[in-house]
Amino acid sequence: MRVNQRVMWVKPYPPSPGLAEAKPDAAGFLSLSRKGIDEDFVPDLPPAERAIVYATQGPWNSACLADKVSVPAWTTKPSWYIAVNDRMLSSEYEQAIAKHIHATTTTLPTGHVPMLSTPKDVAAVIIEAANTPFTALDAAHASAQSVFPANFRTQEIQADGATIHVRVGGQGPAVVLLHGFGDTGDMWALMAAELAHDHRVVVPDLRGMGLSSHPAGGYDKKTQAADIRSVLTQLGIDHAAIVGHDIGATVAYAYAARYPDKTDRLVVMDAPVPGIPPWDEIVRSPALWHFSFGGPDAERLVAGRERIYLDRFWNEFAGDPSKIDEATRVHYTAFYARPGAMHSAFAQFLSIPKDAEDNKVSMTTKLTMPVLAIGAAKAFGANVAIVMRNAADNVTEVLIANSGHWLMDEQPTATIAAVRNFLDRKTTTQSLKLGK
């Protein structure tokens, strides 16, 4: 049975009855009473075996429950969880743990030590785990660029109609990092590690993407801005800087337009914003045919061929496709191959006409907070700043040299520096060029 202390925060659960029988000694170490052994810990064992368990138990220090696992295995490997019907941990709590670590769960009608009472059943789970091949989703984490620092935790936060998977770490002024299509929040691992030195960094997966839920609707960016507002409110964060790339940039703009008094600074990275000039010219580009691609037949065409579809974006929108390495491609393909993932991804694009109408209304009131427009020299380039100057009064432009659309893969150092300098208010000119 696997209990990972990093998930204790999922929900406060009342103490289980069996824990009341854990008695401390003079040094503070705990042992179970004979009553606790017989009635709560291993009630399914014969009396003679219960006596042995009682006599051979080792005292344990309750302080260990506060220890945090620095790199929990469940974030990088498939997990199995054996739940039991005992009085040491509530069934609700065990199911919450199993769900949180995305485990394959087996429930056994035993006490707290199923390896003693039903060893064959436990062995069967271990053999199943051992015989499960290393999958694409596991290989995903071979790339250090997708691994967040150990001081980040994950949380599932209920927004209006969607459950948002969120990574949170660091202390200081809050900054939110929003990913786009072809990525999940994992794209920000390197950026998050840098900013977390002096910021509280919040990295959600957008609704319908990554490990967030796949609701039927709500993919317009105004609704997704409300998702982000709900996440921040539940984290106790009143205001934040908002950073977005690709689709995340359009959500970031929608957030700043809808909640201007809650937005300290806005960073828009290599994306046009629907409805904001010169949108009508930009959207005519043949390269953007995917803005209108979706529906049942499109989903059938892509099903089982998600890697082929995604490769098109990684190859055609990159300055150097080799910068999006195999581990990265495997990582994100696994997420987009999940049930419902491509349906949700297509919905992000099919909502663009509504986004354009919403943004035309929003742009009648220009943003007043500082805005950083980051363009990739080999992708949207200077157009990002042109767009944002039509929607905001205080725009600084940064052009990242020798990069295509995938800034965090192609030029992570220059991109992180641009965002860091802007958040630290060190960007003093209105137009900069970074990168090698």
C-alpha positions in Angstrom: 0.0 0.0 0.0 1.4 3.4 -1.0 0.9 6.5 1.0 2.6 9.6 -0.3 2.7 12.5 2.3 2.7 15.1 -0.5 -1.0 14.5 -1.1 -2.2 15.0 2.5 -3.4 18.5 1.6 -6.0 17.2 -0.9 -8.8 17.5 1.7 -8.9 17.5 5.5 -10.1 14.1 6.7 -11.1 13.2 10.3 -8.7 10.9 12.2 -9.4 7.2 11.6 -10.5 5.2 14.7 -7.4 3.1 14.7 -5.1 6.0 15.1 -6.6 6.6 18.6 -4.9 3.4 19.7 -1.4 4.7 18.7 0.1 5.4 22.1 3.2 7.5 22.6 6.2 6.5 24.9 8.3 8.9 26.9 10.3 9.8 23.8 7.3 10.5 21.7 7.5 7.3 19.6 4.2 5.6 18.9 3.1 2.0 19.2 -0.3 0.5 18.7 -2.0 -1.0 21.7 -3.0 -4.6 21.7 -6.6 -3.5 21.2 -5.5 -1.4 18.2 -3.6 -4.4 16.7 -6.6 -6.8 17.2 -9.5 -4.6 16.2 -8.0 -2.0 13.8 -4.7 -3.0 12.3 -4.9 -6.7 11.5 -8.3 -8.0 12.6 -8.4 -10.5 9.7 -5.4 -12.4 11.0 -5.6 -15.4 13.4 -5.0 -14.6 17.1 -1.6 -16.1 17.2 -0.4 -14.0 14.2 -1.9 -10.9 15.7 0.1 -11.6 18.9 3.3 -11.8 16.8 2.5 -8.5 15.0 1.9 -6.8 18.4 5.1 -8.2 19.9 7.3 -7.3 16.9 6.0 -3.9 15.9 8.6 -1.1 15.8 7.8 2.2 17.4 7.5 5.0 14.9 7.9 8.8 15.2 4.8 10.7 14.2 7.0 13.6 13.0 7.8 11.6 9.9 4.2 12.3 8.7 5.3 15.9 8.1 8.2 14.9 5.9 7.8 15.8 2.2 8.9 13.6 -0.6 11.3 15.7 -2.8 10.6 14.0 -6.1 7.4 11.8 -5.8 7.6 8.8 -8.0 4.0 9.1 -9.1 4.7 12.2 -11.1 7.1 10.4 -13.4 5.9 6.7 -13.3 2.6 4.8 -13.5 1.2 4.0 -10.1 -0.7 1.2 -8.4 -2.5 1.6 -5.2 -3.9 -1.2 -2.9 -6.7 0.1 -0.8 -8.1 -1.9 2.1 -11.1 -1.9 4.4 -9.4 -1.2 7.7 -9.8 1.3 10.5 -6.3 2.9 10.1 -7.1 5.1 7.1 -10.6 6.0 5.9 -11.8 4.5 2.6 -12.5 8.0 1.3 -9.0 9.2 2.1 -7.4 6.2 0.4 -9.5 6.7 -2.7 -8.5 10.4 -2.8 -4.9 9.4 -2.7 -5.3 6.9 -5.5 -7.1 9.4 -7.6 -4.5 12.1 -7.0 -1.6 10.0 -8.1 -3.6 8.7 -11.1 -3.2 5.1 -9.8 -4.6 1.8 -10.9 -6.5 0.8 -7.8 -7.2 -2.6 -6.3 -9.4 -2.7 -3.2 -8.9 -5.8 -0.9 -11.3 -6.7 1.9 -8.5 -7.0 4.4 -6.9 -5.3 7.4 -4.1 -2.8 7.1 -1.5 -5.4 6.2 -2.8 -7.2 3.1 0.6 -8.8 2.3 0.0 -10.9 5.5 -3.6 -11.8 5.0 -3.9 -12.1 1.2 -0.3 -12.3 -0.1 -1.3 -13.8 -3.4 -3.6 -10.8 -4.2 -0.8 -8.4 -3.3 1.7 -10.4 -5.4 -0.7 -10.2 -8.4 -0.7 -6.4 -8.2 3.1 -6.3 -8.0 3.4 -8.6 -11.0 1.0 -6.5 -13.0 3.0 -3.4 -12.2 6.3 -5.1 -13.0 5.0 -6.4 -16.4 3.6 -3.0 -17.5 5.9 -1.6 -20.2 7.5 1.8 -19.9 5.0 4.0 -21.8 5.1 7.2 -23.7 3.7 9.1 -20.7 6.5 7.8 -18.5 9.2 8.6 -21.1 7.8 12.1 -21.1 9.6 12.9 -17.9 13.0 11.9 -19.4 13.3 15.6 -20.4 14.5 17.7 -17.5 12.6 20.7 -19.2 9.3 19.3 -18.0 10.3 18.5 -14.4 9.3 21.2 -11.8 11.4 21.9 -8.7 10.7 19.7 -5.6 9.2 22.7 -3.7 6.3 22.8 -6.2 3.1 21.0 -5.3 0.2 20.1 -7.5 -3.5 20.7 -6.7 -6.8 20.1 -8.4 -9.0 23.2 -8.1 -12.7 23.3 -9.0 -13.6 26.2 -11.3 -17.0 26.8 -12.8 -17.6 23.6 -14.8 -14.0 22.4 -14.9 -11.3 21.0 -12.6 -8.0 22.7 -13.2 -4.7 21.0 -12.5 -2.3 23.5 -10.9 1.3 23.5 -9.9 2.3 26.0 -7.2 5.7 26.9 -5.8 7.8 29.8 -4.5 7.1 32.8 -2.4 6.7 36.5 -3.3 4.5 38.4 -5.7 2.3 36.1 -7.7 2.9 35.3 -11.4 0.7 32.9 -13.5 2.2 31.0 -16.5 -0.4 29.9 -19.1 0.6 27.4 -21.8 -0.8 26.9 -25.3 -1.6 24.2 -27.8 1.1 21.5 -28.3 2.1 21.9 -24.6 0.8 21.6 -21.1 1.8 23.6 -18.1 4.9 21.5 -18.1 6.4 23.8 -20.7 7.1 26.3 -18.0 9.3 24.1 -15.7 12.5 26.1 -16.4 10.8 29.4 -16.2 9.0 28.4 -13.0 12.2 27.3 -11.4 13.8 30.7 -12.1 10.9 32.8 -11.0 10.2 30.8 -7.8 13.3 32.2 -6.2 11.3 35.4 -5.4 7.8 34.9 -6.8 4.8 32.7 -6.0 4.4 30.9 -9.3 1.1 29.4 -10.4 1.1 27.1 -13.4 -2.3 25.7 -14.4 -3.2 23.3 -17.2 -6.0 25.1 -19.2 -9.4 23.5 -19.2 -9.5 20.4 -21.5 -5.7 20.2 -21.6 -3.0 18.4 -19.7 -4.3 17.0 -16.5 -7.3 19.3 -16.2 -10.8 18.0 -16.9 -12.5 17.9 -20.3 -15.8 19.7 -19.9 -18.2 19.9 -22.8 -17.9 23.7 -23.2 -16.4 26.8 -21.9 -13.4 27.0 -24.3 -13.9 30.7 -25.1 -11.0 32.6 -23.6 -13.3 34.9 -21.5 -14.6 31.8 -19.7 -11.1 30.4 -19.3 -10.0 33.8 -17.8 -12.7 33.1 -15.1 -11.1 29.7 -14.6 -7.8 31.4 -13.8 -9.5 33.9 -11.5 -11.1 31.1 -9.6 -7.8 29.3 -9.2 -6.1 32.4 -7.8 -9.0 33.2 -5.5 -8.9 29.7 -4.0 -5.2 30.0 -3.6 -5.7 33.2 -1.7 -4.1 35.3 -4.3 -5.7 38.7 -5.0 -3.6 40.0 -7.9 -0.8 38.7 -10.1 1.3 39.1 -13.2 -0.1 37.0 -16.1 2.2 35.4 -18.7 0.8 33.5 -21.7 2.1 31.8 -24.8 0.1 30.7 -27.8 -3.5 30.0 -26.7 -2.3 30.9 -23.2 -1.5 34.4 -24.5 -5.2 34.8 -25.6 -6.4 33.6 -22.2 -3.9 36.0 -20.6 -5.3 39.0 -22.6 -8.9 38.0 -21.8 -7.9 37.8 -18.1 -6.3 41.3 -18.1 -9.2 42.8 -20.0 -11.8 41.2 -17.6 -9.8 41.7 -14.4 -7.6 44.8 -15.0 -7.5 45.7 -11.3 -6.2 42.2 -10.5 -3.5 42.2 -13.2 -0.2 43.7 -12.2 1.6 43.1 -15.5 0.8 41.2 -18.7 3.2 39.2 -20.9 1.9 38.0 -24.3 4.2 35.6 -26.1 4.2 34.9 -29.8 0.5 34.8 -30.6 -2.0 37.1 -32.2 -5.1 38.0 -30.2 -8.4 37.3 -32.0 -10.3 40.4 -33.0 -7.5 42.8 -32.3 -6.0 44.4 -35.5 -4.4 43.4 -37.7 -6.3 40.2 -36.9 -8.2 40.1 -40.2 -4.9 40.1 -42.1 -3.2 37.6 -39.8 -5.9 35.1 -39.8 -5.8 34.8 -43.7 -2.4 33.1 -43.5 -2.6 29.6 -45.0 -0.5 28.4 -42.1 -3.3 29.0 -39.7 -5.8 26.6 -41.3 -6.0 24.8 -38.0 -8.0 27.6 -36.4 -11.0 26.2 -38.2 -10.1 22.5 -38.0 -12.3 20.3 -35.7 -15.4 18.3 -35.4 -16.2 14.6 -35.4 -14.5 13.8 -38.7 -11.3 15.8 -37.8 -11.2 13.8 -34.5 -11.5 10.5 -36.4 -8.7 11.6 -38.7 -6.4 12.4 -35.8 -7.3 9.5 -33.5 -4.2 7.3 -33.1 -2.2 9.8 -35.2 -1.8 12.5 -32.6 2.0 12.5 -33.0 1.7 13.1 -36.7 -0.7 16.0 -36.2 1.5 17.6 -33.5 4.7 17.1 -35.4 3.2 19.4 -38.1 3.1 22.3 -35.5 6.5 21.5 -33.9 8.1 21.3 -37.4 6.5 24.1 -39.3 6.3 26.7 -36.5 9.8 26.1 -35.2 12.9 28.0 -36.3 14.8 24.9 -35.7 12.6 21.8 -35.4 15.5 19.8 -33.7 15.1 22.0 -30.7 11.8 20.2 -29.9 13.6 17.0 -29.1 12.2 13.5 -29.1 11.6 13.4 -25.3 9.5 16.6 -25.5 7.5 15.3 -28.4 6.8 12.0 -26.7 5.9 13.8 -23.5 3.2 16.0 -25.0 1.9 13.4 -27.5 1.0 11.2 -24.5 -1.2 13.9 -23.1 -3.0 14.7 -26.4 -3.6 11.0 -27.0 -5.7 10.8 -23.9 -9.4 10.2 -24.3 -11.1 13.5 -25.1 -7.9 15.5 -25.3 -8.0 16.3 -29.0 -11.7 17.1 -28.8 -10.9 19.7 -26.2 -7.9 21.0 -28.1 -10.0 21.5 -31.2 -12.6 23.3 -29.1 -9.9 25.8 -28.1 -9.5 26.8 -31.7 -13.2 26.5 -32.7 -14.0 29.1 -30.0 -11.9 31.8 -31.8 -14.8 33.5 -33.6 -16.4 34.1 -30.2 -13.1 35.2 -28.8 -12.7 37.7 -31.6 -16.2 39.2 -30.9 -15.4 39.4 -27.1 -12.1 41.0 -27.7 -13.5 43.7 -30.0 -15.6 44.8 -27.1 -12.7 44.6 -24.7 -10.3 46.6 -26.8 -12.6 49.6 -26.7 -11.1 50.1 -23.2 -7.3 49.9 -23.5 -5.3 48.1 -20.9 -3.3 50.4 -18.7 -1.0 48.0 -16.9 2.5 47.4 -18.3 2.5 44.9 -21.1 5.4 42.9 -22.6 4.9 41.7 -26.1 7.4 38.9 -26.9 7.7 37.9 -30.5 9.8 35.0 -32.0 11.9 36.4 -34.8 11.1 33.4 -37.0 7.4 33.2 -36.1 5.0 36.0 -35.2 7.8 38.4 -34.6 7.0 42.2 -34.5 3.3 41.4 -35.0 2.8 40.6 -31.3 3.7 44.2 -30.3 1.7 45.7 -33.2 -1.4 43.8 -31.9 -0.8 44.7 -28.3 -0.3 48.4 -29.0 -3.9 48.3 -30.4 -5.1 47.0 -27.1 -2.9 48.6 -24.5 -1.3 51.9 -23.7 2.0 50.8 -22.1 3.6 48.1 -24.3 7.3 47.0 -24.4 8.4 44.9 -27.3 11.0 42.1 -27.1 12.1 40.1 -30.2 13.7 36.8 -29.5 16.4 36.2 -32.2 16.9 32.8 -33.8 13.7 31.3 -32.5 10.5 30.1 -33.9 7.2 29.8 -32.1 8.4 27.4 -29.4 10.3 29.9 -27.4 10.8 27.8 -24.3 12.3 25.0 -26.3 14.3 27.1 -28.8 15.6 30.0 -26.8 14.7 29.4 -23.1 17.5 31.5 -21.6 16.7 34.6 -23.6 12.9 34.1 -23.0 13.3 33.6 -19.3 15.6 36.7 -19.1 13.0 38.8 -21.0 10.2 37.8 -18.6 12.4 38.1 -15.5 13.6 41.6 -16.5 10.1 42.8 -17.1 8.7 41.4 -13.9 11.6 43.0 -12.0 10.9 46.3 -13.8 14.4 46.3 -15.4 13.0 46.6 -19.0 13.4 50.3 -19.6 13.3 50.6 -23.4 10.3 50.1 -25.7 12.0 47.7 -28.1 14.6 45.0 -27.3 16.2 42.1 -29.2 17.4 39.1 -27.2 18.9 35.8 -28.0 21.8 34.5 -30.0 
